[in-house]
């Protein structure tokens, strides 16, 4: 019985490690695609469609970066890191 539990534990650990490896590769691949897309958009002078973009830009220009990040999060549902990066790109 102890061997069966040990075997099942090993199988579960290997399965989790395999899934984590696949997710990690997918995350890196997605980040690489996003960087390329951002570069293409900059090259073409295109801007991401952001609800309330003008208001957020006004806040950035006034030096109210925290409020701009908060407004970005409210308008888009983005997390804090994503909102900060987006506001940094706007400024």
N, C-alpha and C positions, 0 to 999 in steps of 0.2 A: 504494500500500500504506500509506503514511504517513497519508493522508487517512482510510482505512478505520479504522485504529487510533485516530486522533483522534476520529472519529465514534463508535466504540464506547465510548471512554472517556467522552465527553460523555453518551451514553445511560446508561451505568452510574451516573455521578455524579448525573444527574437522577433516575434511578430510586431511588437511595439517599436522596436529599433528599426525594422524595415519600413514601417509606415512613416516614422519620423524622418527617415532618410529621404523618402519620396516627397514628403511635404517640404522639406528643406530645399530640395532641388527645384520644386515647383515655385517656391517663394523666390528663389534666386532668379529663376527664369522670368517670372512675372516682373520683378524689379528691373531686370535688364530691358525688357520690352517697354516698360514705362519710361525708362531713361531715354530710350531711342525715340519713342513717341514725343516726349517733351522736347528733344532736340529738333525733330522735324517741325513741330508746332512753332518753336522759336524761329527756325529758319524761314518758315512761311509767314511769320508775324501773325500767327493765329492765337487767339486767347480762349481758354476754357470758359464755357458758358457757366457763370456763377450767378445764382439768384442774389439780387441785391449788391451786385459788383460795384456799382457807383458809390453806394453808401460805405462799403468796406474800403474802397480806395480813398474816400474822403477821410475816414478815420485814420488810415495809414498816413496820409499827408499831414494830418493834424498831430501826428506823433502819438496817437492813441492805439498803439499796437495791440494791447491786451483786449481792448474793446473790439477791435477789428477781428481778432481771432475768435472772440466769443460770438460775434455776429456771424462770422463764416460758419462756425459750428452749428448755430441755430438754423441758418439758411440751408445748409447742405447735409447735416447729420454726420459730418466727419468727426473722427476722433481728434484729440488734442494735438498729437504729433502731426497728423496730416494737415490740420488747420493752420498750425504754425508754419509749416513748410509752404503752404499755399500763400499765406499772407506775406511771408518773406519773399516769395517770387513776385508778388504784386508790387512790393515796395522797392 
